[in-house]
Amino acid sequence: MVTTTRDRILEEAAKLFTEKGYEATSVQDLAQALGLSKAALYHHFGSKEEILYEISLLALKGLVAAGEKALEVADPKEALRRFMEAHARYFEENYPFFVTMLQGIKSLSPENRLKTIALRDRHEENLRAILRRGVEQGVFREVDVALAGRAVLSMLNWMIRWFRPDGPMRAEEVARAYHDLILRGLERGSA
């Protein structure tokens, strides 16, 4: 597969933004890591924020696509598990892009932030649709679907603080354990 200079810039930027943070990474840092001049970078992207925005869009579009496949599963429990696994798998396979998107959203301009939030909200609405279906079918107890959705996504997204792709567990394993915890709770005999 041929990687374009633009792709290389996005990949390297995502790595640097994940390691150092968006604010602490300069255009010069990025140019140096790529062996390019700053002028060459600006030929492909008009600003550092444009790079962050492109990374965020790519990450969110991929995440939405990964999660949408779970909507096709009729059984709400299975759909929830597949959604969570897809989210976790996408996170692990696209770690620098995912982390950059999640941490960098606050650094985007208001206009770009709104566009990324719309994609994030679409992903969350897909999860809520699964939860709503489970409640309507009587598979899940009556819950505040928005609150439950935020809880699931918070568990999955917080993995950026401790999960390492080269660690002992795969992200999907963590998602399955979270799924079990959500379905069964902590209380003994609550299954």
ABEGO torsion letter per residue (X at the ends): XBBBAAAAAAAAAAAAAAAAEAAABBAAAAAAAAGBBAAAAAAABABAAAAAAAAAAAAAAAAAAAAAAAAABABAAAAAAAAAAAAAAAAAAAAAAAAAAAAAAAABBAAAAAAAAAAAAAAAAAAAAAAAAAAAAGABBBBBAAAAAAAAAAAAAAAAAABBAABABBAAAAAAAAAAAAAAEABBGAX
